[in-house]
């Protein structure tokens, strides 16, 4: 006969049930709700929505402690998942969202590498809970948590790398080095970074203290953080209007597109506007006297987009300088080609492979 719940068991069970319900609601809302009219371009305006859904649904694996809060294995499994899940979620979501926005394929490698060990540990620990007897004890328990703790440190390292990526891009953006400022959500990036940090601190503190009170406080705090996070990510945070770009590209007559392209090429290539480190799409459109949306549409359709076009011109200029003036240094070539020293090598790698 299963013993009745104590007040502490009930506290743990209830707080976990609240967190489970919050996670499921979060996943359902993120899956089913996309603010109109942005729903037609979900992957652009909500680049990490699939990762959000998967992360929050994976919290269901913590459920055994809802109906078995008195079982040692169930509580230890819950602690293990808290240790692993928070750094895993933080790294995955930041890489998925900002890696996609920055157009870097490199973010996928750490994401894929993180998923396999997390899934293995999460499923393995859940299976142990349902095997009769106490499996997580003694030397096995210590080894189990040693492996989990090591994985958590790796995930925290990946989280730090993701933060570094975002901070560097914020710095470039604030210094007006970002070639298309409408693509990078500066305000959202600045405001969102504290949430993963708090999530990590709360999860790891609750898991390592391990008492019922600390676990309950941890789970209820994570529920509140999830609500704040959901409110923050519901609206899109990318300001470029994909719908307008598509619409304007379709309605512009070809002779009008030719006229815009000719004006762009004249200013950028012949007058060498690309040498201005702070050249933006807005300033380019203003200089040639055309609507910014029209200019952006033509650039996307015919020249690969503003970022690609301008930086290819800069790279070509740098290549010419290396041939024509072999005596000057690499830093002088970079400075003379419209790049900043912090962006040249990244852009060169991105555009030239």
C-alpha positions in Angstrom: 0.0 0.0 0.0 1.4 3.4 -1.0 1.9 5.7 2.0 -0.2 8.8 2.1 1.4 12.1 1.1 3.0 14.2 3.9 2.7 18.0 3.8 6.2 18.2 2.3 5.3 15.6 -0.4 2.2 17.6 -1.2 4.2 20.8 -1.4 6.7 19.3 -3.9 3.9 17.6 -5.9 1.9 20.8 -6.2 4.8 23.1 -7.1 5.9 20.7 -9.8 2.3 20.4 -11.1 2.2 24.2 -11.4 5.5 24.1 -13.3 4.3 21.3 -15.6 1.1 23.2 -16.4 3.0 26.4 -17.1 5.4 24.5 -19.4 2.6 22.8 -21.3 0.6 26.1 -21.7 3.8 27.9 -22.8 4.5 25.2 -25.5 0.9 25.2 -26.6 0.7 29.0 -26.9 4.0 29.2 -28.7 2.9 26.5 -31.1 -0.5 27.8 -31.8 -0.3 31.5 -31.5 1.7 33.8 -33.9 0.7 37.4 -33.9 -1.0 38.4 -37.2 0.0 39.3 -39.8 3.5 37.9 -38.9 2.2 34.3 -38.9 2.8 34.0 -42.6 6.5 34.5 -42.0 6.9 32.5 -38.8 10.5 31.4 -39.3 11.6 34.9 -39.9 9.8 36.7 -37.1 9.9 33.8 -34.6 13.2 32.0 -35.5 13.4 29.9 -32.3 9.7 28.9 -31.9 10.3 25.2 -32.6 13.1 25.1 -30.1 11.0 26.8 -27.5 8.2 24.3 -27.9 10.5 21.3 -27.7 12.4 22.6 -24.6 9.2 23.3 -22.7 7.6 20.0 -23.7 10.7 18.2 -22.5 9.9 19.3 -18.9 7.2 16.7 -19.0 9.9 14.2 -18.1 10.0 15.7 -14.6 6.4 14.5 -14.0 7.1 11.4 -11.9 7.7 13.5 -8.8 4.1 14.8 -9.1 2.6 11.4 -8.1 5.7 9.9 -6.5 7.2 12.8 -4.4 8.0 10.4 -1.6 10.2 8.2 -3.8 14.0 8.9 -3.5 14.6 8.1 -7.2 11.9 10.4 -8.4 13.3 13.4 -6.4 16.9 12.6 -7.5 15.7 12.4 -11.1 14.0 15.8 -10.7 17.1 17.3 -9.3 19.2 15.9 -12.2 16.8 17.3 -14.8 16.9 20.7 -13.1 20.7 20.6 -13.2 20.8 19.7 -16.9 17.7 21.4 -18.3 18.3 25.0 -17.4 21.8 25.4 -19.0 20.7 23.2 -21.9 17.6 25.4 -22.5 19.5 28.6 -22.2 22.2 27.6 -24.7 19.8 26.0 -27.2 17.4 28.9 -27.2 20.0 31.7 -27.5 21.9 29.9 -30.2 18.7 29.0 -32.1 17.2 32.5 -32.0 20.3 34.8 -32.4 22.2 32.3 -34.5 19.4 32.3 -37.1 19.1 36.1 -37.1 22.9 36.5 -37.6 22.8 34.1 -40.6 25.5 31.9 -39.2 25.2 28.1 -39.9 27.9 27.5 -37.2 25.3 27.7 -34.4 23.7 24.4 -35.5 26.7 22.3 -34.6 26.7 23.1 -30.8 22.9 22.7 -30.8 23.0 19.2 -32.3 25.9 18.2 -30.1 24.0 19.3 -27.0 20.7 17.5 -27.7 22.0 13.9 -27.8 23.6 13.7 -24.3 20.7 15.7 -22.7 18.1 13.4 -24.3 20.1 10.3 -23.2 20.5 11.4 -19.6 16.9 12.7 -19.3 15.4 9.4 -20.7 17.8 7.2 -18.8 17.0 8.9 -15.4 13.3 8.7 -16.1 13.4 5.0 -16.9 15.3 4.4 -13.6 12.4 5.9 -11.7 10.0 3.2 -12.9 12.3 0.3 -12.1 11.3 -1.3 -8.8 13.7 -0.5 -5.9 16.0 2.4 -5.3 18.4 2.6 -8.2 20.0 6.0 -7.6 22.0 5.3 -4.5 25.6 4.9 -3.3 28.4 5.0 -5.8 26.1 4.8 -8.8 24.3 7.9 -7.6 27.6 9.8 -7.2 28.7 8.7 -10.7 25.4 9.6 -12.1 25.5 13.1 -10.7 29.1 13.5 -11.7 28.2 12.8 -15.3 25.2 15.2 -15.1 27.3 17.9 -13.5 30.0 17.6 -16.2 27.3 17.9 -18.9 25.8 20.9 -17.1 29.2 22.6 -17.1 29.6 22.0 -20.8 26.1 23.5 -21.4 27.0 26.5 -19.3 30.1 26.9 -21.4 28.0 26.9 -24.5 25.6 29.4 -22.9 28.6 31.7 -22.2 29.6 31.4 -25.9 26.0 32.3 -26.9 26.1 35.3 -24.6 29.4 36.4 -26.1 28.0 36.1 -29.6 25.1 38.3 -28.7 27.2 40.9 -26.7 29.6 41.3 -29.6 26.8 41.8 -32.1 25.2 44.3 -29.7 28.4 46.2 -29.5 28.8 46.2 -33.3 25.2 47.3 -33.7 25.5 50.1 -31.2 28.7 51.3 -33.0 26.7 51.3 -36.3 28.8 48.5 -37.7 25.9 46.2 -38.4 25.2 46.4 -42.1 21.4 46.1 -41.8 20.2 47.3 -38.4 16.6 46.2 -39.0 17.6 42.6 -38.9 19.1 42.6 -35.4 16.7 43.2 -32.5 19.0 45.3 -30.3 16.4 46.2 -27.6 15.1 42.7 -27.3 18.7 41.3 -27.1 19.6 43.8 -24.3 16.4 43.1 -22.3 16.3 39.3 -22.7 19.8 38.4 -21.5 19.0 38.6 -17.8 16.2 35.9 -18.0 18.5 33.0 -18.8 20.9 34.1 -16.1 18.1 34.1 -13.4 16.8 30.8 -14.8 20.2 29.2 -14.3 20.7 30.6 -10.8 17.3 29.5 -9.6 17.5 26.0 -11.2 21.0 25.2 -10.0 20.4 26.5 -6.5 17.2 24.5 -6.0 18.8 21.4 -7.5 22.0 21.5 -5.4 20.4 22.4 -2.1 17.9 19.6 -2.8 15.5 20.1 0.1 11.8 20.0 -0.5 11.4 23.6 0.3 14.2 24.7 -2.0 12.9 22.5 -4.8 9.3 23.9 -4.4 10.6 27.5 -4.3 12.7 26.7 -7.4 9.8 25.3 -9.4 7.4 28.1 -8.5 10.1 30.7 -9.4 10.7 28.9 -12.7 6.9 29.0 -13.4 6.9 32.8 -12.8 10.0 33.2 -15.0 8.3 31.2 -17.8 5.3 33.5 -17.7 7.5 36.6 -17.9 9.5 35.0 -20.7 6.3 34.0 -22.7 5.0 37.6 -22.5 8.4 38.8 -23.8 8.6 36.5 -26.8 5.0 36.6 -27.9 5.4 39.7 -30.2 8.0 39.6 -33.0 11.2 41.6 -32.4 12.5 41.9 -35.9 11.5 45.2 -37.5 12.2 44.5 -41.2 8.9 44.1 -42.9 9.1 40.9 -45.0 5.6 41.4 -46.2 6.3 44.8 -47.6 9.5 43.7 -49.3 7.7 40.9 -51.1 4.8 43.1 -52.0 6.9 45.9 -53.3 9.2 43.6 -55.2 6.1 42.2 -57.0 4.5 45.5 -57.9 7.6 47.4 -59.0 7.8 47.5 -62.8 11.1 46.2 -64.3 12.1 49.6 -65.6 11.7 51.0 -62.2 13.8 48.2 -60.7 16.5 48.9 -63.4 16.5 52.6 -62.4 16.9 51.8 -58.7 19.6 49.2 -59.4 21.5 51.7 -61.6 21.4 54.4 -59.0 22.5 52.0 -56.3 25.4 50.7 -58.3 26.5 54.2 -59.3 26.6 55.4 -55.7 28.0 52.3 -54.1 30.5 51.1 -56.8 31.4 54.2 -58.8 31.3 56.7 -56.0 32.6 54.1 -53.6 30.0 54.6 -50.9 30.9 51.2 -49.6 34.1 52.8 -48.1 31.9 54.4 -45.4 32.1 52.1 -42.4 28.7 53.4 -41.2 26.8 53.0 -44.5 23.2 51.8 -43.8 20.3 50.9 -46.0 18.4 53.9 -44.8 21.3 56.3 -45.7 21.8 54.6 -49.1 18.1 55.0 -50.0 18.1 58.6 -48.8 21.2 59.4 -50.9 19.7 58.1 -54.2 16.3 59.5 -53.5 14.2 56.3 -53.5 11.8 54.7 -51.0 13.8 52.6 -48.6 11.4 49.6 -49.1 11.8 49.7 -52.8 15.6 49.9 -52.5 15.7 47.0 -50.1 13.4 44.9 -52.4 15.7 45.5 -55.4 18.8 44.7 -53.4 17.3 41.5 -52.2 16.1 40.4 -55.6 19.1 41.4 -57.8 22.2 42.0 -55.7 21.9 39.5 -52.8 20.7 41.9 -50.2 22.3 45.1 -48.7 24.7 43.3 -46.4 26.0 40.9 -49.0 26.3 43.5 -51.8 28.1 46.2 -49.8 30.5 43.8 -48.1 31.3 42.0 -51.4 32.3 45.5 -52.8 34.5 46.0 -49.7 36.2 42.6 -50.1 36.8 43.3 -53.8 38.4 46.6 -52.9 40.6 44.9 -50.3 41.7 42.4 -52.9 42.7 45.1 -55.3 44.6 46.9 -52.6 46.6 43.8 -51.8 47.7 43.5 -55.5 48.2 47.2 -56.2 49.9 48.1 -52.9 51.8 45.0 -51.5 53.8 47.2 -49.2 50.9 48.2 -46.9 49.8 46.2 -43.9 46.7 44.1 -43.5 45.3 46.5 -40.9 45.7 49.4 -43.4 43.9 47.4 -46.1 41.0 46.7 -43.7 40.7 50.3 -42.7 40.9 51.5 -46.3 38.2 49.1 -47.5 35.3 50.2 -45.4 35.6 47.5 -42.8 36.1 47.8 -39.1 38.9 45.6 -37.7 36.4 43.6 -35.6 34.2 42.7 -38.6 36.5 42.1 -41.5 37.5 38.5 -40.8 34.0 37.4 -39.8 32.5 38.9 -43.0 35.3 37.5 -45.1 34.7 34.0 -43.7 30.9 34.3 -44.1 30.9 35.5 -47.7 34.0 33.8 -49.1 33.5 30.5 -47.2 
